[in-house]
Amino acid sequence: MGHLQGMRSVFKCVLFVSITLCAIYLISPSVKLLIGFIPIEKCHLESAKMLNLDSSVDASLNLQSRPDVLTCTYWKAAIIWEGMFDPRLYDEMHKMKGSSVALTVFAVGRYLDAYLHTFLNSAEQHFMVGLPVTYYVFTDMPEKVPNIKLSPLRSMKVIKVEKNSRWQDVSMMRMKSISDVIESDIRHHCTHVFCFDVDQVFTGRFGSEALGDSVALLHAHYYHLPKYFYTYDRNPNSKAYMETGDFYYHAALFGGSWKNVKALTEACYQGIMEDKQNNVEALWHDESHLNKYMLLHKPSRVLSPEYCWDTSIGFRRYIQVTRLLWAPKYYDTLRTP
């Protein structure tokens, strides 16, 4: 019994230190500025031909064009940054292959009125332009989904879901909803799936260079930090438990082939439900489970923070473009029952 209490004390201490360091970083502008000067690891590959290629066009990636950032992982997956790729080559290849994309987004409760219209309008301007795209909007209020004028090759499907009393449950239970709709609908119509949070705005090209078998996103707030800042779930009683990992991935977007996204969402949902049975909740909910999954099943493609940037971080010399931005957060009003 004494040993168990000791382990609990150690866990609480580690968790407290991790969250405290993270809070200092998020709150202090001076700390954020200093973080920008931390040297970044460089890609160890001489040529993109040495990558584990998601597609033949990946061999054209210029890994050395961005010496200021890490452009590949140690398992030889590309990390996509501005200046590395020719968008024309990717667009032509995916059109020739007949690639089509399902975009899933949850707009539940007050989030619908606050964000959905802007999210969809900006997606029409910037997301996978030129490819067939189907929006899957999950909401508890289908009648309030805005009527957006869609471009050719674009369509929308609205799926009614129940509103959970806790926003944490909305976040976690989306994994089952996505898995279910992939099985019943998406797999029959789309080659790829991208899953987004609704409180974001597309601001630049978010194109076919982002498509891959399994796609993860580097979290804008953690990419440049030492690993001890990463807020993995370090509770050994959780299925999301991690001592350490490769990167810290952001669950605001993830994607891949429909088969891989289905496998990811099923695994995360299973972990969430096992935690619930044991009266455990992962530190960052579905994001903690996603990070655990990506540790065990390495993504074949990693998106740089350009693909989901938070302007509150301030200037970063390595962010040459922003493709998707965090919208203003109104947690006090939007997450209240």
C-alpha positions as CSV (number, residue, x, y, z in Angstrom):
1,M,0.0,0.0,0.0
2,G,2.9,2.4,0.8
3,H,4.5,1.6,-2.5
4,L,1.3,2.4,-4.4
5,Q,0.9,5.7,-2.5
6,G,4.6,6.5,-3.4
7,M,4.0,5.8,-7.0
8,R,0.9,8.1,-7.0
9,S,3.0,10.9,-5.4
10,V,5.7,10.5,-8.0
11,F,3.1,10.6,-10.8
12,K,1.4,13.7,-9.4
13,C,4.8,15.4,-9.1
14,V,5.8,14.6,-12.7
15,L,2.4,15.8,-14.0
16,F,2.6,19.0,-11.9
17,V,6.1,19.9,-13.2
18,S,5.1,19.1,-16.8
19,I,2.0,21.3,-16.7
20,T,3.7,24.1,-14.8
21,L,6.5,24.3,-17.4
22,C,4.0,24.2,-20.2
23,A,1.9,27.0,-18.5
24,I,5.0,29.2,-18.1
25,Y,5.7,28.8,-21.8
26,L,2.1,29.5,-22.9
27,I,1.7,32.6,-20.6
28,S,5.1,34.3,-20.8
29,P,5.9,36.2,-24.1
30,S,9.6,36.5,-23.2
31,V,9.8,32.7,-22.8
32,K,8.1,32.3,-26.2
33,L,10.6,34.6,-27.8
34,L,13.6,32.8,-26.3
35,I,12.2,29.4,-27.4
36,G,12.4,30.6,-31.0
37,F,16.2,30.6,-30.7
38,I,16.5,26.9,-29.7
39,P,18.4,25.1,-32.6
40,I,16.2,22.7,-34.5
41,E,17.3,19.2,-35.4
42,K,18.0,18.6,-39.1
43,C,17.0,15.8,-41.5
44,H,19.6,13.1,-41.8
45,L,18.7,12.0,-45.4
46,E,20.6,13.3,-48.4
47,S,17.8,12.9,-50.8
48,A,14.0,12.5,-50.8
49,K,14.5,9.3,-52.7
50,M,15.7,7.8,-49.4
51,L,12.3,8.5,-47.8
52,N,9.6,5.8,-47.3
53,L,7.6,7.4,-50.0
54,D,3.8,8.0,-49.7
55,S,3.7,8.5,-53.4
56,S,6.2,8.6,-56.3
57,V,6.0,12.4,-56.3
58,D,7.5,12.5,-52.8
59,A,10.8,11.7,-54.5
60,S,10.7,15.3,-55.8
61,L,10.7,16.8,-52.3
62,N,13.6,19.0,-51.6
63,L,14.6,18.1,-48.1
64,Q,17.6,20.5,-48.2
65,S,15.6,23.5,-49.2
66,R,14.7,24.3,-45.6
67,P,17.9,24.0,-43.6
68,D,16.2,26.0,-40.8
69,V,13.8,23.1,-39.9
70,L,13.5,19.3,-39.6
71,T,12.2,18.0,-42.9
72,C,12.1,14.2,-42.2
73,T,11.6,11.8,-39.3
74,Y,14.0,9.1,-38.2
75,W,11.6,6.6,-39.7
76,K,12.0,8.3,-43.0
77,A,8.7,10.1,-43.3
78,A,8.6,13.5,-44.9
79,I,7.7,16.6,-42.7
80,I,6.0,19.0,-45.1
81,W,7.1,22.7,-45.1
82,E,6.7,25.5,-47.6
83,G,9.5,25.5,-50.2
84,M,9.9,21.7,-50.2
85,F,7.4,20.7,-52.8
86,D,6.0,21.6,-56.2
87,P,2.2,21.9,-55.7
88,R,1.6,21.4,-59.4
89,L,3.2,17.9,-59.4
90,Y,1.0,16.8,-56.4
91,D,-2.2,18.2,-57.9
92,E,-1.6,16.5,-61.2
93,M,-0.7,13.2,-59.6
94,H,-3.8,13.1,-57.4
95,K,-6.1,14.2,-60.2
96,M,-4.7,11.4,-62.3
97,K,-5.1,8.9,-59.5
98,G,-8.7,10.0,-58.9
99,S,-8.1,11.0,-55.2
100,S,-11.1,12.3,-53.4
101,V,-11.3,13.7,-49.8
102,A,-13.8,13.5,-47.0
103,L,-13.5,16.4,-44.5
104,T,-15.1,15.7,-41.2
105,V,-15.9,18.5,-38.7
106,F,-18.0,18.6,-35.5
107,A,-20.1,21.7,-34.8
108,V,-22.0,20.9,-31.6
109,G,-23.8,23.4,-29.3
110,R,-22.6,26.9,-29.5
111,Y,-19.6,26.0,-31.6
112,L,-21.9,25.8,-34.7
113,D,-22.9,29.5,-34.5
114,A,-19.5,30.7,-33.5
115,Y,-17.3,28.9,-36.1
116,L,-19.0,26.7,-38.7
117,H,-19.8,29.3,-41.4
118,T,-16.3,30.8,-41.4
119,F,-14.7,27.3,-41.3
120,L,-16.7,26.1,-44.4
121,N,-16.3,29.2,-46.4
122,S,-12.5,29.3,-45.9
123,A,-12.3,25.6,-46.7
124,E,-14.0,26.3,-50.0
125,Q,-11.3,28.8,-50.8
126,H,-8.2,26.8,-49.7
127,F,-8.8,23.1,-48.9
128,M,-7.9,20.6,-51.6
129,V,-8.9,23.0,-54.4
130,G,-9.5,21.1,-57.7
131,L,-10.1,17.7,-56.0
132,P,-13.5,16.2,-55.1
133,V,-14.3,17.0,-51.5
134,T,-17.3,15.9,-49.4
135,Y,-17.9,17.8,-46.1
136,Y,-19.3,15.6,-43.3
137,V,-20.7,18.0,-40.7
138,F,-21.6,16.3,-37.4
139,T,-24.0,18.4,-35.3
140,D,-26.8,18.3,-32.8
141,M,-28.7,21.0,-34.8
142,P,-28.8,20.0,-38.5
143,E,-31.4,22.7,-39.2
144,K,-28.8,25.4,-38.3
145,V,-26.0,24.3,-40.6
146,P,-25.4,27.3,-42.9
147,N,-26.2,27.1,-46.6
148,I,-22.8,27.4,-48.2
149,K,-22.4,27.8,-52.0
150,L,-20.1,24.9,-52.9
151,S,-17.8,24.8,-55.9
152,P,-18.0,22.0,-58.5
153,L,-16.9,18.6,-57.3
154,R,-17.8,19.6,-53.7
155,S,-20.8,18.3,-51.6
156,M,-22.0,18.3,-48.0
157,K,-23.6,15.7,-45.8
158,V,-25.0,16.6,-42.4
159,I,-25.0,13.9,-39.7
160,K,-27.0,14.4,-36.5
161,V,-25.2,13.5,-33.3
162,E,-26.3,13.8,-29.6
163,K,-24.9,16.6,-27.6
164,N,-22.9,15.5,-24.6
165,S,-23.1,17.5,-21.4
166,R,-19.3,17.7,-21.2
167,W,-17.2,19.2,-24.0
168,Q,-14.5,16.5,-23.2
169,D,-17.0,13.8,-24.1
170,V,-17.9,15.6,-27.4
171,S,-14.1,15.6,-28.2
172,M,-13.6,11.9,-27.3
173,M,-16.8,10.5,-28.7
174,R,-16.1,11.9,-32.1
175,M,-13.7,9.1,-32.7
176,K,-16.6,6.6,-32.7
177,S,-18.8,8.8,-34.9
178,I,-16.0,9.2,-37.5
179,S,-15.3,5.4,-37.5
180,D,-19.0,4.7,-38.0
181,V,-19.4,7.1,-40.9
182,I,-16.3,5.8,-42.6
183,E,-17.7,2.3,-42.5
184,S,-21.2,3.3,-43.6
185,D,-20.4,6.0,-46.2
186,I,-17.0,7.5,-46.7
187,R,-15.2,4.3,-47.8
188,H,-17.5,3.9,-50.7
189,H,-16.9,7.4,-52.0
190,C,-13.5,8.8,-50.9
191,T,-9.9,7.7,-50.9
192,H,-8.8,10.0,-48.1
193,V,-10.2,11.5,-44.9
194,F,-9.1,14.6,-43.0
195,C,-10.7,15.3,-39.6
196,F,-10.7,18.9,-38.3
197,D,-11.7,20.9,-35.2
198,V,-14.3,23.6,-36.2
199,D,-12.6,26.5,-34.4
200,Q,-10.1,27.1,-37.2
201,V,-9.9,29.2,-40.4
202,F,-8.1,28.3,-43.6
203,T,-5.9,31.1,-44.8
204,G,-3.7,29.6,-47.5
205,R,-3.3,26.5,-49.7
206,F,-4.0,23.3,-47.8
207,G,-3.5,21.1,-50.8
208,S,-2.8,17.6,-52.1
209,E,0.7,17.7,-50.8
210,A,-0.8,16.9,-47.4
211,L,-2.4,13.7,-48.5
212,G,-0.8,10.4,-47.4
213,D,-1.6,7.0,-45.9
214,S,-1.4,8.3,-42.3
215,V,-1.0,12.0,-41.6
216,A,-0.2,13.7,-38.3
217,L,0.3,17.3,-37.4
218,L,3.1,18.8,-35.3
219,H,1.5,20.9,-32.5
220,A,2.4,24.6,-33.0
221,H,3.1,25.1,-29.3
222,Y,5.4,22.1,-28.8
223,Y,7.3,21.7,-32.1
224,H,10.2,23.8,-31.0
225,L,10.3,22.6,-27.4
226,P,12.5,20.0,-25.6
227,K,10.6,16.7,-25.1
228,Y,10.2,17.2,-21.4
229,F,7.7,19.9,-22.1
230,Y,5.4,17.5,-24.1
231,T,2.3,16.9,-22.1
232,Y,1.8,13.2,-22.8
233,D,-0.5,11.3,-20.5
234,R,1.8,9.9,-17.9
235,N,-0.8,8.1,-15.8
236,P,0.2,4.4,-16.1
237,N,-3.5,3.6,-15.4
238,S,-4.6,5.2,-18.7
239,K,-4.4,3.4,-22.1
240,A,-2.9,6.7,-23.4
241,Y,0.0,6.4,-21.1
242,M,3.4,7.4,-22.6
243,E,6.8,7.9,-20.9
244,T,8.1,9.7,-24.0
245,G,7.5,9.9,-27.7
246,D,8.7,11.1,-31.1
247,F,6.8,14.4,-31.4
248,Y,3.7,16.0,-29.8
249,Y,0.9,15.8,-32.3
250,H,-2.1,18.1,-32.4
251,A,-5.6,16.4,-32.7
252,A,-7.0,19.6,-34.2
253,L,-6.5,17.8,-37.5
254,F,-5.4,14.3,-38.6
255,G,-5.9,12.3,-41.7
256,G,-4.9,9.6,-44.1
257,S,-6.4,6.9,-46.3
258,W,-9.9,5.9,-45.1
259,K,-8.6,2.6,-43.9
260,N,-5.9,4.1,-41.7
261,V,-8.2,6.8,-40.3
262,K,-10.7,4.1,-39.5
263,A,-8.0,2.1,-37.7
264,L,-6.9,5.2,-35.8
265,T,-10.4,6.3,-34.6
266,E,-11.3,2.7,-33.6
267,A,-8.2,2.3,-31.6
268,C,-8.6,5.7,-29.9
269,Y,-12.2,5.0,-29.1
270,Q,-11.4,1.6,-27.6
271,G,-8.7,3.2,-25.4
272,I,-11.2,5.9,-24.3
273,M,-13.8,3.3,-23.4
274,E,-11.4,1.1,-21.5
275,D,-10.3,4.2,-19.5
276,K,-13.9,5.0,-18.8
277,Q,-14.5,1.5,-17.5
278,N,-11.5,2.0,-15.1
279,N,-12.7,5.5,-14.1
280,V,-9.7,7.1,-15.8
281,E,-9.7,10.1,-18.2
282,A,-6.6,10.9,-20.3
283,L,-5.0,14.2,-19.7
284,W,-5.8,15.7,-23.1
285,H,-8.6,13.3,-23.9
286,D,-8.7,12.1,-27.5
287,E,-5.4,14.0,-28.2
288,S,-3.6,11.9,-25.6
289,H,-4.9,8.7,-27.2
290,L,-4.0,10.0,-30.7
291,N,-0.4,10.6,-29.6
292,K,-0.2,7.1,-28.1
293,Y,-1.5,5.6,-31.4
294,M,1.0,7.6,-33.5
295,L,3.8,6.4,-31.3
296,L,2.8,2.8,-32.0
297,H,1.8,3.3,-35.6
298,K,4.2,5.9,-37.1
299,P,2.5,8.3,-39.5
300,S,3.7,8.1,-43.1
301,R,3.5,11.9,-43.4
302,V,3.9,14.7,-40.9
303,L,2.6,18.2,-41.5
304,S,4.5,21.2,-40.1
305,P,2.9,23.8,-37.9
306,E,2.1,25.9,-41.0
307,Y,-0.9,23.6,-41.4
308,C,-2.4,24.7,-38.0
309,W,-0.7,27.8,-36.6
310,D,-1.6,29.9,-33.5
311,T,-0.8,33.6,-34.1
312,S,-0.5,34.2,-30.3
313,I,2.9,32.4,-30.5
314,G,4.2,35.5,-32.2
315,F,6.9,35.7,-34.9
316,R,8.7,32.6,-36.0
317,R,11.2,32.9,-38.8
318,Y,10.6,29.3,-40.0
319,I,6.8,29.9,-40.5
320,Q,6.9,31.3,-44.0
321,V,3.2,30.7,-44.7
322,T,0.1,29.9,-42.7
323,R,-2.4,27.5,-44.1
324,L,-4.8,27.1,-41.2
325,L,-5.1,29.4,-38.2
326,W,-6.5,28.9,-34.7
327,A,-9.7,30.9,-34.4
328,P,-10.2,33.0,-31.3
329,K,-11.2,30.7,-28.4
330,Y,-14.2,31.6,-26.2
331,Y,-14.0,28.6,-23.8
332,D,-15.8,30.4,-21.0
333,T,-19.0,30.9,-23.1
334,L,-18.8,28.0,-25.6
335,R,-18.1,25.2,-23.1
336,T,-20.7,26.1,-20.5
337,P,-23.8,23.8,-20.5
